[in-house]
């Protein structure tokens, strides 16, 4: 089973494109180099992408939630090496499958 991750990049993203500030990024973890993983980055904002926005982002990457899968959220402390005070970090994860595997596209 493949897994999608949704994370707030507190200092912006550098891959697949650089952003000027905080943004949400969705990626599908796979075997192989991280630079080859499908990724979708929302414009600079700290607002959590809606379920519909996440669904559309997954579809643009060629994936959909696996049957019965739901987003599961975890909370932790951000890394101490960032040039700002430590912040709460949010990460969501869900099982996904490629579009066209017997699911609606």
Secondary structure, DSSP 8 states (H G I E B T S, - for coil): -EEEEEEEETT---SSS--SS-EEEEEEE-SS-GGGS-EEE-SS--S---HHHHHHHHHHTTEEE-TT---EEEEEE--TTSSS---EEEEEEEEEEETTSSS--
